[in-house]
Structures are given as structure tokens and as C-alpha cells.
Amino acid sequence: MTTQTIHPLPVQRGWREVLSNALIITRREVRDSFRDWRIIAPIIILTFAFPMLAQFLAGSFLNFVSDYGAEIIGERTIPFLLMIVGFFPISISLVIALETFVGEKERRSLEPLLSTPLSNTELYIGKTLAAMIPPLAASLGGMAVYLFSLLGGDLAWRPPLALIVQIILLTVTQALVMVTGAVVVSSQTTSTRAANLLASFIIIPVTLLVQAESVIMFLAPDAESPSGISALWAIIVGMLVATILLLRVGNAVFNREELLGRTIDQLNLRGTFRSLWRWTKSVDSTGTPARSLLHWYRAGVFPAVGRLGLARWIVIAVFLFALVGGYIVGQSPEWQLRLPQDARMQNAAQMIEPLLNVPTQSGALLAIIWQNGRILLGALALSIITFGAASLILTPAVYFILGYLFSQILAAGYNPAFMFAAVFTHGIIEIPVIVLATAAALRMGAVVTKPPQGIGVGQAWSMTFGDTLKIALGLVLPGLVLAAFIEAFITPGLVVAVLSAS
């Protein structure tokens, strides 16, 4: 009689238990931070001294511009300084967050922490919260000091409540993005020096974002709206989404065994390119190369299209939303072009006919390929560092413009048949190709947030990049060339024929 060994199933913890365990790490880290005077001193100075300096600058600038009759500029400087008062303390969060893992590893205090029964998710959340709480408390404290001094001081500033709420939310979300990004960097680097250098990829985009927010505060037409500035609400939502994606990435790539075992990172470009080319030629998950071009298409390219999955439907939905959005915007009286009502389509056809010659169309062919190719290539490159978001911003702009132009044609009373000829003659090939390219870019950027089960982030990224190259080389590039040929040599003649018949 044989006995069978029963292995216990892994315990699935609920979010309440996960958060409770993570707070154990958070309380320990925060308590240690407040014992270090080198952390407390800058927090106190930035909480109390910097708001006083900001109030002095606000009063001086307001008095200066008032002498020239530009009080509105001075008043809009005050909320900008409030945002800066909140931003400077959270910049400390980068230093603390960068020390979360790699700093303890260098001090040899990380091994006891990683040997605890806490899960990777609990460790990661606890460390992230610990890096965020001290600087965020200083930021909110400094903003409170500055705000109360403005409300009760000589300036007697009375801002809309929604604007104050927006600035507070902007500060909190910026802290979330900076901390979550810095913790990802800290968990993936081998030294504090490398982490500090990589932190520039966090602080520079956030600084540029703060500058954009300041411009919005000065120039937004709804700056005095009781519901707040609409553009700032959009930024807040975008940063919340970025925070969620960074948390998913950090939790996906965090591995305590790799963190302890990694001593130095080596850059092997030849090996990286060899791996990417291997996945591009492969026809399965083991990297088996294709036997022929037909086999590559049948077993490699078409299955790669199938693996796009939900990304295709998201792209189609966004494109339709952009098309309808452009049409709706074009219906607004303040955005209409006021096209002439008595123009004849035959005149437009006579203007286009001289352009229908082979040299002109050959030059147009290359220009069309270059224009479409660089937009898709730019969307792919930016999607890699924006978790796929860039692909849903750059490419749908064309369809927004098409929807807008279609609404203007209808508003002017023209026959829109020529637009269908101008778009769908080559669009029957170009539109599906652009959908495939955009969906591949979206999947390429989003794969690091949730790699497939049982596959590491690096391998998942390489396999997805291989799928993207398969789709690009096998379908997108030939499709763009064919669509550009039709657009350059067939579409103009068909448009002329439709215009002449109108």
C-alpha cells in the first residue's frame, strides 16, 4: 500500500489581510524615518520655512504687477506657488523611495526583512507606503501653513474651493507617481548610485508636468470656474491611472530571490538583439524557428494577431470614440469653419486634375508611407514607456479630424460622397493595418503590468516584442505600402470622378 503526499494549497489572502500585513512594514519604516534627524530636518524646514518664503514672493509679485495694472497675473501666481509649496517636500520622497530596497541591500539589512513570511505584494505595498507618508505629510502641512497665511494675511486670497481641492489632489497624485516609480527603480537596481541616476527619468517628466500645470493655471479660460479647471481634472485622472500601472509593474517585477542574488547588471546588446530576432522568427512559445515564409505566416504571424485579444477591441472603440467626438465638436457653432455655401464640386475637381501625373503621384507615395510609418513607429516607441497609453493618443487623432471634417461638409450642405471615396478607397486596407499596429503597440506597453502566468517579465516582454515585429514586418509594412500606392495612384482619380459627377 502506497501513501500519497498531499501538498497544501497556497493560501489566498484577501486585500484586508494583505493591507494589514503591509502596514506592519509601513509602521516600522516610518518609525525609523522619524528617528533620523537628517530626514526630519528637511521636512520641518520645507513645512514651515518654505511657505513663508512663498508668501513673501506672492505678496511682492502681486504688488509689482499691480503697479502695471496686471492684477490678474499676480492672482493666478498664488495657486501656482501653493502647488510649488506642496511639490518641494514630496521631492524628498524620491530619496526615501530609492533607499527602500537597494539602500537596505547595501547596508546588509535587507536579508532579515525578506526572510519574513510576508508575501512579495505585502512587502512592496508596505515599503511604498512608508516612503510616501513622511514627505506627503510635510507637503500637506506646508500647503496648510501657506494657505492659512494667505487667507488671514494681507493678501486675503479667497480662491474657489474646487481649485484648492485640485491642487491638493495634484500634489497627492504626483507623490504617488514619483514614489511608485522610484520603488520600481530601487527594486531593480544593484546600487544606490545607479538608482539615483535612473531617478532622473522620474523627476524630469514630473517637473515638466508641473510646468504644464502652471501654464494651465495661467491660461485656462475656466480658471475661475466653481467646478475647477477641466484640464487639471484630466491630469489628476491620468496620474491616478499611471500610479495603478506602476504599482502593477512593481508588484509584477518584484522578486525577493532575484533582489538578493543580483549583484551587477551587464548590458549585452548582442544577446538582447539575438533574443528579439529569435522570438521574431519563432512560431511557438519555445522559440522554434519557421521552416519557410508560408510557415512563418501561418504559425507565427496570424497567431500573433490572435494574441492581441482585448487590445484590438479597445483600439477599435477608441477610434470610433475619436471619430464621433470629432463630429460632435464640429457641430458646435464656435468650432465651425463657415465654408462657402455656393461652391461647386466641379471646380474642385478641375483643381485636382492637374495633380494627377505620375511624377507627382510617385513623390506622394513615398510621403504617405513616411507619414504613416513615423506616426506608428512613434506610437510604438512612446507606448513602451507609457504602458501603451501613447498609442491611444497619437493614432486616434486622425479619426477625430476626419469626424470633424465630415461634420463641416454636412453643415455646409455639400454631398459627402467624395469623402467616402477619399477615405475608404485606400482605407479598406489602411484602417485595419493601423488598428493592428496600434493594438500591437498597446499590448507591447501593457504587457509589463501583467505578464502571462508562469512567465517572467523579461521573457514576456521579449515574446511580445517578437509578436509586434511579426505583425509589423508581415502585415503592417506591406499593408502600408499597398495602401499608399492606392492612395497615391487610384484615390485621387476616383475623387475627381465623384466630384465631377456631383
C-alpha positions as CSV (number, residue, x, y, z in Angstrom):
1,M,0.0,0.0,0.0
2,T,1.5,3.3,-1.0
3,T,1.0,6.6,0.7
4,Q,0.4,9.8,-1.2
5,T,1.9,13.0,-0.1
6,I,-0.6,15.9,0.0
7,H,0.8,19.3,-0.6
8,P,-1.2,22.1,1.0
9,L,-2.7,24.6,-1.4
10,P,-1.3,28.2,-1.2
11,V,-3.4,30.4,1.0
12,Q,-5.1,33.2,-0.9
13,R,-5.2,36.3,1.3
14,G,-7.8,39.0,1.0
15,W,-7.0,42.6,0.4
16,R,-7.8,43.5,4.0
17,E,-5.3,41.0,5.3
18,V,-2.7,42.0,2.7
19,L,-3.0,45.6,3.7
20,S,-2.9,44.8,7.4
21,N,0.4,42.9,6.9
22,A,1.8,45.6,4.7
23,L,1.1,48.2,7.4
24,I,3.5,46.3,9.7
25,I,6.3,47.1,7.4
26,T,5.0,50.7,7.0
27,R,4.9,51.4,10.7
28,R,8.4,50.0,11.1
29,E,9.8,52.1,8.3
30,V,8.0,55.3,9.2
31,R,9.2,55.0,12.9
32,D,12.8,54.6,11.7
33,S,12.5,57.6,9.4
34,F,11.3,59.9,12.1
35,R,14.2,58.8,14.3
36,D,16.7,60.1,11.7
37,W,17.3,63.9,12.1
38,R,18.7,64.0,8.5
39,I,15.1,63.2,7.3
40,I,13.2,65.2,9.9
41,A,15.2,68.5,9.5
42,P,14.5,69.0,5.8
43,I,10.8,68.1,6.3
44,I,10.4,70.7,9.1
45,I,12.2,73.4,7.1
46,L,10.2,72.7,4.0
47,T,7.0,72.6,6.0
48,F,7.4,75.9,7.8
49,A,10.2,78.0,6.2
50,F,9.4,77.5,2.5
51,P,5.7,78.5,2.8
52,M,6.8,81.8,4.4
53,L,9.2,82.4,1.5
54,A,6.4,81.6,-0.9
55,Q,4.0,84.0,0.8
56,F,6.6,86.8,0.7
57,L,7.2,86.1,-3.1
58,A,3.5,86.1,-3.8
59,G,2.9,89.4,-2.0
60,S,5.9,91.1,-3.6
61,F,5.0,89.9,-7.1
62,L,1.4,90.9,-6.7
63,N,2.4,94.4,-5.6
64,F,4.8,94.6,-8.6
65,V,2.3,93.6,-11.3
66,S,-0.4,95.8,-9.6
67,D,1.7,98.9,-10.5
68,Y,1.3,98.0,-14.1
69,G,-2.4,97.1,-14.0
70,A,-1.9,93.3,-14.3
71,E,-3.6,92.1,-11.0
72,I,-5.0,89.1,-12.7
73,I,-1.5,87.7,-13.4
74,G,-0.5,88.2,-9.8
75,E,-3.6,86.5,-8.5
76,R,-3.0,83.4,-10.7
77,T,0.5,83.2,-9.4
78,I,-0.8,82.5,-5.9
79,P,-2.2,79.0,-6.7
80,F,0.9,78.2,-8.7
81,L,3.0,78.9,-5.6
82,L,0.7,76.8,-3.5
83,M,1.4,73.9,-5.8
84,I,5.1,74.5,-5.6
85,V,5.0,74.6,-1.8
86,G,3.4,71.1,-2.0
87,F,5.8,69.8,-4.7
88,F,9.1,70.5,-3.0
89,P,8.6,68.3,0.1
90,I,7.4,65.4,-2.0
91,S,10.7,65.6,-3.9
92,I,12.2,64.1,-0.7
93,S,10.1,61.0,-1.4
94,L,12.4,60.1,-4.2
95,V,15.4,59.9,-1.8
96,I,13.5,57.8,0.6
97,A,11.9,55.6,-2.0
98,L,15.2,55.0,-3.8
99,E,16.5,53.7,-0.5
100,T,13.7,51.3,0.1
101,F,15.3,48.1,-1.3
102,V,18.7,48.9,-2.8
103,G,19.8,51.0,0.2
104,E,19.0,48.3,2.7
105,K,20.7,45.8,0.5
106,E,23.9,47.8,0.6
107,R,23.6,48.2,4.4
108,R,23.0,44.4,4.6
109,S,19.7,44.9,6.5
110,L,17.5,43.5,3.7
111,E,18.0,39.8,4.3
112,P,16.1,39.6,7.7
113,L,13.2,41.6,6.1
114,L,12.9,39.4,3.1
115,S,13.1,36.2,5.3
116,T,9.7,37.2,6.9
117,P,6.6,35.2,5.9
118,L,5.1,38.3,4.2
119,S,4.4,38.0,0.5
120,N,6.1,40.0,-2.2
121,T,2.9,42.1,-2.6
122,E,2.8,42.9,1.1
123,L,6.5,43.8,1.2
124,Y,6.1,46.0,-1.8
125,I,3.0,47.8,-0.6
126,G,4.4,48.3,2.9
127,K,7.7,49.8,1.6
128,T,5.8,52.1,-0.9
129,L,3.5,53.5,1.8
130,A,6.5,54.0,4.1
131,A,8.3,56.0,1.5
132,M,5.3,58.2,0.8
133,I,3.9,59.1,4.3
134,P,6.6,61.4,5.7
135,P,7.1,63.6,2.6
136,L,3.4,63.7,1.9
137,A,2.6,64.8,5.5
138,A,5.2,67.5,5.1
139,S,3.7,68.6,1.8
140,L,0.2,68.8,3.1
141,G,1.4,70.6,6.2
142,G,3.3,73.2,4.2
143,M,0.3,73.8,1.9
144,A,-1.9,74.3,5.0
145,V,0.6,76.8,6.5
146,Y,0.8,78.7,3.2
147,L,-3.0,78.6,2.6
148,F,-3.9,79.8,6.1
149,S,-1.3,82.6,5.9
150,L,-2.9,83.7,2.6
151,L,-6.5,83.6,3.9
152,G,-5.7,85.6,7.0
153,G,-2.8,87.7,5.8
154,D,-2.7,91.0,3.8
155,L,-3.5,89.3,0.5
156,A,-6.8,88.0,1.8
157,W,-7.0,85.5,-1.0
158,R,-10.3,83.8,-1.5
159,P,-9.9,81.0,-4.1
160,P,-12.6,78.7,-5.5
161,L,-12.9,75.6,-3.3
162,A,-12.6,73.3,-6.3
163,L,-9.2,74.9,-7.2
164,I,-7.8,74.1,-3.7
165,V,-9.1,70.6,-4.0
166,Q,-7.4,70.2,-7.4
167,I,-4.1,71.4,-6.1
168,I,-4.2,69.1,-3.2
169,L,-5.1,66.1,-5.4
170,L,-2.4,67.1,-7.9
171,T,0.2,67.1,-5.0
172,V,-1.0,63.7,-3.8
173,T,-1.1,62.1,-7.2
174,Q,2.3,63.4,-8.1
175,A,3.7,62.0,-4.9
176,L,2.1,58.6,-5.7
177,V,3.6,58.6,-9.2
178,M,7.1,59.6,-8.0
179,V,7.1,57.1,-5.1
180,T,5.8,54.1,-7.1
181,G,8.2,54.8,-9.9
182,A,11.2,55.2,-7.5
183,V,10.3,52.0,-5.7
184,V,10.3,50.1,-9.0
185,V,13.7,51.6,-9.7
186,S,15.0,50.7,-6.3
187,S,13.8,47.1,-6.6
188,Q,15.5,46.6,-10.0
189,T,18.9,48.3,-9.5
190,T,22.1,47.0,-7.8
191,S,23.4,50.1,-6.2
192,T,22.2,53.4,-4.8
193,R,24.3,55.3,-7.3
194,A,22.5,53.6,-10.2
195,A,19.1,54.2,-8.6
196,N,19.9,57.9,-8.2
197,L,20.9,58.2,-11.8
198,L,17.7,56.4,-13.0
199,A,15.6,58.7,-10.8
200,S,16.1,61.4,-13.4
201,F,13.7,59.5,-15.6
202,I,11.1,60.2,-12.9
203,I,11.8,63.7,-11.7
204,I,12.3,65.2,-15.2
205,P,8.8,64.1,-16.5
206,V,7.1,65.2,-13.3
207,T,8.9,68.6,-13.4
208,L,7.7,69.1,-16.9
209,L,4.2,68.2,-15.8
210,V,4.3,70.8,-13.1
211,Q,5.4,73.4,-15.6
212,A,2.5,72.3,-17.8
213,E,0.1,72.7,-14.9
214,S,1.4,76.2,-14.2
215,V,0.7,77.2,-17.8
216,I,-2.8,75.8,-17.5
217,M,-3.4,77.8,-14.3
218,F,-2.3,81.0,-16.1
219,L,-4.1,80.5,-19.4
220,A,-7.1,78.2,-18.8
221,P,-10.3,80.0,-19.8
222,D,-12.1,78.3,-16.9
223,A,-9.6,79.3,-14.2
224,E,-12.3,81.0,-12.2
225,S,-14.9,78.2,-12.7
226,P,-16.5,77.0,-9.5
227,S,-16.1,73.4,-10.7
228,G,-12.3,73.8,-11.2
229,I,-10.1,73.7,-14.3
230,S,-11.1,70.9,-16.5
231,A,-7.6,70.2,-17.8
232,L,-6.3,69.7,-14.3
233,W,-9.1,67.1,-13.6
234,A,-7.8,65.2,-16.7
235,I,-4.2,65.4,-15.4
236,I,-5.3,64.1,-12.0
237,V,-7.2,61.1,-13.6
238,G,-4.2,60.4,-15.8
239,M,-1.7,60.3,-12.9
240,L,-4.0,58.0,-10.9
241,V,-4.0,55.6,-13.8
242,A,-0.2,55.9,-14.1
243,T,0.0,55.1,-10.3
244,I,-2.1,52.0,-10.7
245,L,0.0,50.8,-13.7
246,L,3.3,51.5,-11.8
247,L,2.0,49.5,-8.8
248,R,1.1,46.6,-11.1
249,V,4.5,46.8,-12.7
250,G,6.4,47.0,-9.4
251,N,4.5,44.1,-7.9
252,A,5.0,42.0,-11.1
253,V,8.7,42.5,-11.4
254,F,9.5,42.4,-7.6
255,N,11.1,39.1,-6.6
256,R,13.0,38.8,-3.3
257,E,15.2,35.9,-4.5
258,E,16.4,38.0,-7.6
259,L,16.8,41.0,-5.4
260,L,19.2,39.2,-3.0
261,G,21.0,37.3,-5.8
262,R,21.6,40.2,-8.2
263,T,25.0,41.8,-7.7
264,I,25.7,43.6,-11.0
265,D,23.8,44.3,-14.2
266,Q,25.6,43.8,-17.5
267,L,24.4,45.3,-20.8
268,N,24.5,42.7,-23.5
269,L,23.2,44.3,-26.6
270,R,24.2,41.4,-28.9
271,G,22.4,38.9,-26.7
272,T,19.3,41.2,-26.5
273,F,19.1,41.6,-30.3
274,R,19.7,37.9,-30.8
275,S,16.9,37.1,-28.4
276,L,14.4,39.5,-30.1
277,W,15.2,38.2,-33.5
278,R,14.8,34.7,-32.2
279,W,11.3,35.5,-31.0
280,T,10.5,37.3,-34.3
281,K,11.4,34.2,-36.3
282,S,9.7,31.7,-33.9
283,V,6.4,30.1,-34.4
284,D,5.7,28.9,-30.8
285,S,6.5,29.8,-27.2
286,T,9.7,27.7,-27.2
287,G,11.3,29.8,-29.9
288,T,11.2,27.2,-32.7
289,P,12.1,29.0,-36.0
290,A,9.8,28.9,-39.0
291,R,10.7,26.5,-41.8
292,S,9.5,28.8,-44.6
293,L,7.9,32.1,-45.2
294,L,4.5,30.4,-45.5
295,H,5.0,28.5,-42.3
296,W,6.0,31.8,-40.6
297,Y,2.8,33.5,-41.7
298,R,0.6,30.5,-40.8
299,A,2.1,29.5,-37.5
300,G,3.7,32.8,-36.4
301,V,2.1,36.0,-37.8
302,F,-1.6,35.0,-37.7
303,P,-1.4,33.5,-34.2
304,A,0.4,36.7,-33.1
305,V,-2.6,38.7,-34.4
306,G,-4.9,36.4,-32.4
307,R,-2.9,37.1,-29.2
308,L,-3.7,40.8,-29.5
309,G,-7.0,39.8,-27.8
310,L,-8.7,42.7,-26.0
311,A,-6.2,45.2,-27.3
312,R,-7.9,45.1,-30.8
313,W,-11.3,45.9,-29.4
314,I,-10.0,48.7,-27.2
315,V,-8.3,50.3,-30.2
316,I,-11.5,50.0,-32.3
317,A,-13.6,51.5,-29.5
318,V,-11.1,54.4,-29.1
319,F,-11.0,55.1,-32.9
320,L,-14.9,55.1,-33.0
321,F,-15.0,57.4,-30.0
322,A,-12.5,59.8,-31.6
323,L,-14.5,59.8,-34.9
324,V,-17.8,60.5,-33.1
325,G,-16.0,63.1,-30.8
326,G,-14.7,65.0,-33.8
327,Y,-18.2,65.0,-35.4
328,I,-19.7,66.3,-32.2
329,V,-17.1,69.1,-31.8
330,G,-17.7,70.1,-35.4
331,Q,-21.4,70.6,-34.6
332,S,-20.6,73.3,-32.1
333,P,-21.1,76.8,-33.6
334,E,-17.8,78.2,-32.2
335,W,-15.8,75.4,-33.9
336,Q,-17.4,75.5,-37.3
337,L,-15.3,76.6,-40.4
338,R,-18.1,78.6,-42.1
339,L,-17.4,77.0,-45.5
340,P,-18.9,78.8,-48.6
341,Q,-22.4,77.6,-49.3
342,D,-22.4,78.2,-53.1
343,A,-19.1,76.4,-54.1
344,R,-19.4,73.9,-56.9
345,M,-17.8,70.4,-56.7
346,Q,-16.8,70.5,-60.4
347,N,-14.5,73.5,-59.7
348,A,-12.7,71.4,-57.0
349,A,-12.4,68.5,-59.5
350,Q,-10.7,70.8,-62.1
351,M,-8.2,72.0,-59.4
352,I,-7.2,68.4,-58.5
353,E,-6.9,67.1,-62.1
354,P,-3.6,68.8,-62.9
355,L,-2.0,66.9,-60.0
356,L,-2.8,63.5,-61.5
357,N,0.5,62.9,-63.1
358,V,3.0,60.1,-62.4
359,P,5.9,62.1,-61.0
360,T,3.7,63.9,-58.5
361,Q,2.0,60.7,-57.5
362,S,5.3,58.9,-57.1
363,G,6.5,61.5,-54.7
364,A,3.2,61.3,-52.9
365,L,3.7,57.6,-52.5
366,L,6.9,57.9,-50.5
367,A,5.5,60.8,-48.5
368,I,2.4,58.8,-47.5
369,I,4.5,55.8,-46.4
370,W,6.8,58.0,-44.4
371,Q,4.0,59.9,-42.8
372,N,2.0,56.8,-41.7
373,G,5.1,54.9,-40.8
374,R,6.6,57.5,-38.5
375,I,3.4,58.0,-36.6
376,L,3.0,54.3,-35.9
377,L,6.7,54.0,-35.1
378,G,6.5,57.0,-32.7
379,A,3.4,55.5,-31.1
380,L,5.2,52.2,-30.5
381,A,8.3,53.8,-29.1
382,L,6.3,56.0,-26.7
383,S,3.9,53.2,-25.8
384,I,6.9,51.2,-24.3
385,I,7.5,53.9,-21.7
386,T,3.8,54.9,-21.2
387,F,2.3,51.4,-20.7
388,G,0.6,51.7,-24.1
389,A,-1.2,55.0,-23.5
390,A,0.6,56.8,-26.2
391,S,-0.8,54.5,-28.9
392,L,-4.3,55.6,-27.8
393,I,-3.4,59.3,-28.1
394,L,-1.4,59.7,-31.3
395,T,-3.2,57.5,-33.8
396,P,-6.8,58.3,-33.0
397,A,-6.1,62.0,-33.7
398,V,-6.5,61.3,-37.4
399,Y,-10.0,59.9,-36.9
400,F,-11.0,62.9,-34.7
401,I,-10.0,65.1,-37.6
402,L,-12.0,63.0,-40.1
403,G,-15.1,63.2,-37.9
404,Y,-14.7,67.0,-37.6
405,L,-14.2,67.5,-41.4
406,F,-17.2,65.3,-42.1
407,S,-19.4,67.4,-39.9
408,Q,-18.2,70.6,-41.7
409,I,-19.0,69.1,-45.1
410,L,-22.5,68.3,-43.9
411,A,-23.0,71.7,-42.2
412,A,-22.1,73.4,-45.5
413,G,-24.6,71.4,-47.4
414,Y,-22.1,69.5,-49.7
415,N,-22.5,66.0,-50.9
416,P,-20.2,63.9,-48.7
417,A,-19.8,61.2,-51.3
418,F,-16.3,62.4,-52.3
419,M,-15.1,62.0,-48.6
420,F,-16.1,58.3,-48.7
421,A,-14.1,57.9,-52.0
422,A,-11.2,59.8,-50.5
423,V,-11.1,57.7,-47.3
424,F,-12.4,54.2,-48.0
425,T,-10.7,53.6,-51.4
426,H,-7.3,53.0,-49.7
427,G,-8.8,53.0,-46.1
428,I,-10.2,49.5,-46.6
429,I,-6.6,48.3,-46.3
430,E,-5.0,51.2,-44.3
431,I,-7.6,51.3,-41.5
432,P,-7.3,47.6,-40.5
433,V,-3.5,47.9,-40.7
434,I,-3.4,50.9,-38.4
435,V,-5.7,49.1,-36.0
436,L,-3.3,46.1,-35.9
437,A,-0.3,48.3,-35.4
438,T,-1.9,50.3,-32.6
439,A,-3.2,47.2,-30.9
440,A,0.3,45.7,-31.0
441,A,1.8,48.9,-29.6
442,L,-0.8,48.9,-26.8
443,R,-0.1,45.3,-25.9
444,M,3.6,45.9,-26.1
445,G,3.4,48.7,-23.5
446,A,0.9,47.0,-21.2
447,V,2.5,43.5,-21.0
448,V,4.8,44.5,-18.2
449,T,1.8,45.4,-16.0
450,K,0.5,41.8,-16.1
451,P,2.8,39.2,-17.7
452,P,1.3,35.8,-18.5
453,Q,1.1,33.3,-15.7
454,G,4.3,31.4,-15.2
455,I,6.4,33.7,-17.4
456,G,8.9,36.3,-16.1
457,V,8.6,40.0,-17.1
458,G,11.7,39.9,-19.3
459,Q,10.6,36.8,-21.2
460,A,7.1,38.1,-21.6
461,W,8.4,41.4,-22.9
462,S,10.7,39.7,-25.4
463,M,7.9,37.4,-26.7
464,T,5.5,40.3,-27.0
465,F,8.1,42.4,-28.8
466,G,8.7,39.4,-31.2
467,D,4.9,39.3,-31.9
468,T,5.0,43.0,-32.5
469,L,7.8,42.7,-35.1
470,K,6.0,39.7,-36.7
471,I,2.9,41.8,-37.2
472,A,4.9,44.9,-38.3
473,L,7.0,43.0,-40.9
474,G,4.4,40.6,-42.0
475,L,1.3,42.7,-42.2
476,V,1.7,46.4,-41.3
477,L,4.6,47.3,-43.6
478,P,3.2,45.5,-46.7
479,G,-0.2,46.9,-45.9
480,L,1.1,50.5,-45.6
481,V,2.9,50.2,-48.9
482,L,-0.2,48.8,-50.7
483,A,-2.5,51.4,-49.1
484,A,-0.1,54.2,-50.0
485,F,0.1,53.0,-53.6
486,I,-3.7,53.1,-53.8
487,E,-3.9,56.4,-52.1
488,A,-1.4,58.0,-54.5
489,F,-2.4,56.4,-57.8
490,I,-6.1,55.4,-57.5
491,T,-7.8,57.5,-54.8
492,P,-7.2,61.0,-56.5
493,G,-8.7,59.9,-59.8
494,L,-11.7,58.4,-58.1
495,V,-12.3,61.5,-56.0
496,V,-12.1,63.6,-59.2
497,A,-14.7,61.4,-60.8
498,V,-17.1,61.7,-57.8
499,L,-16.6,65.4,-57.7
500,S,-17.3,65.8,-61.4
501,A,-20.5,63.8,-61.1
502,S,-21.8,65.8,-58.1
